[in-house]
Amino acid sequence: MTDTLYDRAPGETPGEKEEGRSSGVLVYTVGLLGAVILTATSFWAANTSMLWGPGVALGLAVLAIAQMGVHLVFFLHITTGPDNTNNVLALAFGLLIVLIVVAGTTWIITDLNANMMPSSDLMNLRMQR
């Protein structure tokens, strides 16, 4: 009565698994071209004077996120389909662990920097002698 629609990776057709992987090369080629274009654009953005200086960092961050998206979709075949739930959950868990490690390390380094450095009053006393 109703057909269930499933998300598929770009270039994947419904009956492709039985027919073969001839279009798999096309998917990987498109992904490779997208990654190369984004990488070249990142190098151009970092080395050009045509962009507003403070905006370069934001542009590089946007290009990096776009490149992560290309890698996830074209190479890891992460989609929102019901058959990819475990992959998405594993990816989210990995991102959570990385976020916890980076935030914890930053917190510890900041705390050590504040508590281990001598105060400015002590530094001034040493310089006056």
QUIUR-V692300 format. One record per residue. N is the residue number from 1. RES is the residue in one small letter. PHI is phi as a letter, one per 30 degrees, with the letter a starting at -180 (* if undefined). Layout:
N_RES_PHI ; N_RES_PHI
//
This chain:
1_m_* ; 2_t_c ; 3_d_c ; 4_t_d ; 5_l_c ; 6_y_c ; 7_d_d ; 8_r_b ; 9_a_d ; 10_p_e ; 11_g_i ; 12_e_d ; 13_t_c ; 14_p_e ; 15_g_c ; 16_e_d ; 17_k_d ; 18_e_d ; 19_e_d ; 20_g_k ; 21_r_c ; 22_s_d ; 23_s_d ; 24_g_d ; 25_v_d ; 26_l_d ; 27_v_d ; 28_y_d ; 29_t_d ; 30_v_d ; 31_g_d ; 32_l_d ; 33_l_d ; 34_g_d ; 35_a_d ; 36_v_d ; 37_i_d ; 38_l_d ; 39_t_d ; 40_a_d ; 41_t_d ; 42_s_d ; 43_f_d ; 44_w_d ; 45_a_d ; 46_a_d ; 47_n_c ; 48_t_c ; 49_s_c ; 50_m_d ; 51_l_c ; 52_w_d ; 53_g_e ; 54_p_d ; 55_g_d ; 56_v_d ; 57_a_d ; 58_l_d ; 59_g_d ; 60_l_d ; 61_a_d ; 62_v_d ; 63_l_d ; 64_a_d ; 65_i_d ; 66_a_d ; 67_q_d ; 68_m_d ; 69_g_d ; 70_v_d ; 71_h_d ; 72_l_d ; 73_v_d ; 74_f_d ; 75_f_c ; 76_l_c ; 77_h_h ; 78_i_d ; 79_t_b ; 80_t_c ; 81_g_d ; 82_p_d ; 83_d_d ; 84_n_c ; 85_t_d ; 86_n_d ; 87_n_d ; 88_v_d ; 89_l_d ; 90_a_d ; 91_l_d ; 92_a_d ; 93_f_d ; 94_g_d ; 95_l_d ; 96_l_d ; 97_i_d ; 98_v_d ; 99_l_d ; 100_i_d ; 101_v_d ; 102_v_d ; 103_a_d ; 104_g_d ; 105_t_d ; 106_t_d ; 107_w_d ; 108_i_d ; 109_i_d ; 110_t_d ; 111_d_d ; 112_l_d ; 113_n_d ; 114_a_d ; 115_n_c ; 116_m_c ; 117_m_d ; 118_p_d ; 119_s_d ; 120_s_d ; 121_d_d ; 122_l_d ; 123_m_d ; 124_n_d ; 125_l_d ; 126_r_d ; 127_m_d ; 128_q_d ; 129_r_d
//
